[in-house]
Amino acid sequence: MKKLDITEFERSKTQAADKTAELVKNDTLFKFSEDDQTIRKESAKTGENTKINETFDKKSLSIIYEGKTFFNMPIGVHKEYDPQGKVIKETDYDKEFKFSLDEVISLSKTKFKVDLNQKIARLNVSRGMDEDTKKNVYFLFLPVNDQSYRLVKIDAENGKIISDKPGMYIE
């Protein structure tokens, strides 16, 4: 059963009363937060957009939840655990998206010369059901400059580009 190393969290607090803490270890940023019952740990490689989110029971320090996000969008399989560490629920956030996120990242690098893994101001990626086509799609918001962006819509079934339209930021 996975448990939280509480010393990382405690040493990272600037004051004993703090409910949050940050720690940089090698090339990874760890963020901790707590409430009355849980401690949440978020980790991400410096300059990247994928985060690993874990929630631990505050008393036992046992893991109760884990999952990944990309641009705050849930990806992969998220798991919930009982107090003994047994998986009690799994949710696969990728199952409706046959064209994988890795394939979208590769397509973006080759076709648009944008690495979606890198932190770039105003860059965003989301996915879901498109109202117009009634299909699952990926939406890429690719910054062009300070005033404009490209909104690219990619079919999540086959990776075909459905649309590629310019847009203007509203300030």
N, C-alpha and C positions, 0 to 999 in steps of 0.2 A: 504494500500500500504506500502510495506517495504521500509524503508529509512535507510541510513547510519548514525550512530552516529559519526559525524565528530570529536568530542572531542577526541575519542580514537586515531584516526589517527594523529591529530594535536599534542597531548601530547606525542606521540611516536616518533615524529621526533626529531633528535638530533640538527638540525639546521633548521631555517625557510625555507631555500632554498632546503632542502632535498625533493626528489621526492619519497623516499621509507622510510618505518619505520617498526619496529617489536615491538610486544608487547606480553608478556606472561601473561595470565590470568588463574588462577587455573592450570589446566593441558593442556591448549590449547595455541598453538603458532599462533599468527595472524601476517600476513605480508600484508603490504599496499604498493601500488605503484600508481602513478598518471601520467597522461599526460594532454594535454590541455583540453580534454573534459570529461575524466572519472577518477574514482578512483577504483582500483581493490583491493579486500580484499580476502585473502586466509587464511583459518583456518584449522588446523590439530591438533589432540590430540598428545601430546608429545610421540614420539616413535612409532607412527602408520603411515600407508601408505595411508590412505584415506584423501583426502583434499576436502574442500568445497570452491568453487570458486564463487565469486560474483563480479559483475561490476555495479557501480553506476554512474549516471549522475552527473558530478561535480557541476553543477549549482543548480539543484533541490535536489540532494542527493537521488533521487529515484532509485530503482533497475532497471537495464535494462537487466541483464543476471544472471543466477545462474545454477550451475551444480556441480557434484562431479567427482573426479578422484581417481583412485587407481593405484599407480605406474605411474602417468601421463597418464593413459588410461581413457578416458571418460566412466563413468558408470551411470546407472540410467537414469532418465528423466532430460534433460537440458531444461531450459525455457528462452525465450526472452520476454521482456515486452515493451509495448509502454509507452510514457511519463505519462499516467494516471494510470499505474500499471496493465494494462490488459495484460494477456498472449497473445502474437501474434504468437508464434511459440514454439512447443514442439518437441524435438527429443529424442526418446527412444533408448539409446545405448545398452540396454540389450535384445531387442526384437528378435535378431537373435541367441541368446544364451539361449537355453532351459534349459541347465544345468547351474544353477545360479552361480554367483561369490561366494556367501555364501557356496554353495555346494562344490565348488573348494577349498575354505579355509578349510572346514571341512575335505575333502578328504586328503588334504596336511598334516593336523595335524595328522590324524589317520594313513595314509599309509607311509608318509615320515618323520613324526615327526618334521615338519617345520610349524611354525605359520606365515602365510603370512601377518598377520596384524602387526607383529612386524618389526621394522627396524633392518635388518641384512645386514651386508656388502655384496655387490655383489648379493643379492637376487633380482630377478626381475620377474614380471608377465606381460604378454601381451596376446592379443587375436586377432584373425582375420581369414582370409581365408588361409588354408594350401595349398600350391602349389601342394604337392604330392597327398593328398587325395581329394582335392577340397571340403573340409568340413570346417565349422567354428570350430576353436579349441582354446584352451588355451595353452599357452607356459609357463612353469615354469622353471626358471633358478635357480636351487637350489645349492648354494655353498657347496662343500664338504670340501675343504681346500683352502689355498692361491693359489694353482696351478690348481685346477680342480673343475668342477661342474657337475651336472646332468641336462640334458635338457629333461623335461617331456612334452609330448604332450597329451592333454586330449580332447576327442571328446566333443564339446559344445552341442551336441544334447542329449547324454545319459550319459556322465561322464566316459566313458570307457577310459582306458589308451591306447593310440595308440602306443606310444613309450616311452622308458626311456633309454636314451643314455648318456654315459659319455662324457665330453668335457674338453679341456684344455684351460686355459686363455692364451692369447698371450700378453706378456708384451713388 
